[in-house]
Each structure stands twice: as structure tokens, then as C-alpha cells.
Amino acid sequence: YRASSKNGKYTRLRSTAGTAYQNVSLTLGKTYYYKVQAVSKDGFRSEFSAPVSVTCRPAQPKLSGENRTDGKIKLTWTAVKNAESYEIYRTASKNGKFTRLRTVTGTTYQNVSLTLGKTYYYKVRGYKYLNGKYYYTPWSNITYKKVTK
């Protein structure tokens, strides 16, 4: 069952024999409220679960890196539906603090002016600005590359 507010009118979406359901075609930035009810083969119904809220946001990008022969690192990530830009973060140590390196609209970035022999760690997140609010994707995986000549 789903509603547009916690105490709103809940509408049945679907019955399933399983314990999972994926709701599709939702509106970015909108919060939805869900609850479930078990039904036995004899038609007996359990109490409803407590409602849970979910805000629709873009999916997670998948990041990869490539060493270039010219001492540069090229980053590539998967495009995420509804993401209008991507923020690239970098750190120079495995447990270091990530800082924003650049914001781009595409799905590639070439990091230049790097120190040969040094390893850099990267992560990316996409976002969409909608109705005065930023909606961020989850962080990508972290990829790392050692700069080679």
C-alpha cells in the first residue's frame, strides 16, 4: 500500500507472494509512504506494518578509472537518469578526506597535473536541482589509480 503522506489514504499497489517489491515510475524528489499487510491462503489479514517513507532520488553511478600514458587519469562513470551534473571528489590517501575536484555535466573527466608515482582515490555523485532543492545520487564506488608515465 502507498500514500503521499504518512496519515493519508493508502492505496493497494500489488499483491505478491514474495517479501520484496520494486515501485517504478515515481516522481523525482517526491516522498512516498508505504506499509504492508500479510494475507494467509485462508484470507486472514495481519495488522498493517508501520509506515516507512522513501524519497525518490537518482540511482548510483558506477565509476572506473584509466591510467593514461601521459601521467593523467581518465575517469568514466555510468550516466544516471535525471542527474543533470556530477561532482567528482578526490583524495591522495586511502583514508584521507575527499574534497570536491570538479563539477561536470558529462560522464568523463580527465585529471591532469598529477604527481608521477602517487596514488589518487576518486568518487562521484550526480545530482538534480529541482524546485529549489538538490537531489543527490548515492556515492559511486571508490576507484583508485597510481599515476604512471
N, C-alpha and C positions, 0 to 999 in steps of 0.2 A: 504494500500500500504506500502511496506517496501523497504528500500535500505540499503546498507552497509556504505554509507557516506551521510552527510547532503544534499549535492548537487548532489548525484549520481542518477543513474537511478532507479526509483521506480517501483516495480512490484506489481501488484494486487495480494493479498493473498486470499481474500474471500469477498463475499457479505453477509451481514447479515441484518435482519430486526430489530435487537436489537441495543443497544448502547454500547456493550462490545464484546471483542474478546480476546481469550487466544491463543497466539502463542506458540507452543510446539516444542520440538526437536531442541533447539537452542544450540549454542556453548558457553561454559563457558568462560567468560572474553571478549567475543565479544560484540561490541556496535552495536545496530540496530537502524535505524531511521524509524519512522512511520508517516504517515499522512492519513487522511480520507477525503472522499468526499460523500456528501449526494446525493441520486438519488431519484427523485419522481417516482410515479407509471407511470407517463407520459413520463419518460425518461429524464426529465430535471435534469441537474447536477449543484451542488453548486461549489463554489471555493474550492480548497483543503484547509484543515486546515494547520496551521503552523506545520512544522515537530517537533516531540519530539524524544529524544534519550533515549534508555534504554540499560543498560549494564547487560548482563546475569550473575547472581550470584546465589549461592546455596540458598535453601529455609531456613526458620526459624526453629530451633529446638524447641521442646516443653519440658519444664523442670518440674520435680517433685522431691520432697524430702521426705525422710522417716526417722523418729526418730528411732534409734536403742536403745535397752535396755542397751547397754554398754557405753552410753554417746557419741555416734558417730552419724553422719548424713550421710546417703547414698543418693546421687544424681543420678538420672537417666534421660536421655533425649532421644528424638527420633533421630535416625540416619538421616542424611541429605545426599542425593545423591550428589556426587562429593566433599563432605567435607572429607579431609584426617586427620584432627586433630580438637580438640575442646579446647577452652580456658575457664577456669572456673574462675569467678570473685566472690568476697565475700566482704561484709561489715558487721559491727556489729551494725549498726543503720539504721532505716528506711530511713532516708535522708542522710546517710553517703556516702562517696566517695568509690566506688568499686575499689578494687585492684586485680590484677591477682593472683590467688592462685596456679594454675597449668595448664599445657597443657597436654592433653591425646589423645590417638588415638581411644579409645573405647567410649562407651556411658554410662558409670557409673563411679562414683568416690565416695570414702568414706572419709569424712573429719574427722580426728581424733584430739586428743589433744585439745578438746574444753572445754570451761568453763561451768560447770553444771548450769542450770538456765538461761543462756544467750541465746538470740535470734540472729540468723545469717541469712543474706539475700544473695541469690545467683542468678547469671545469667550466661548464657553460650552462646558462639557463635562458630560456626565452621568456618573453612577456608580451602582453597586450594591454594597452591603455584604453579603458572603456568607461565612459560616464564618470570621469574624474578619479578613477581608481586603477592601480596597476594590478594585473593578474599574472603571477609568475608561474612558470612550469616548475616541477621539481628539478633539483640539480641533476646534471648529467653524471655519468660515471666520471671518475678522475683518471686522466691519462697522463703519462709522463714520458719525456724523451730527453736523451742526452744529446747535446749539440755536438755534431761531428762536422768535419770539414769535407 
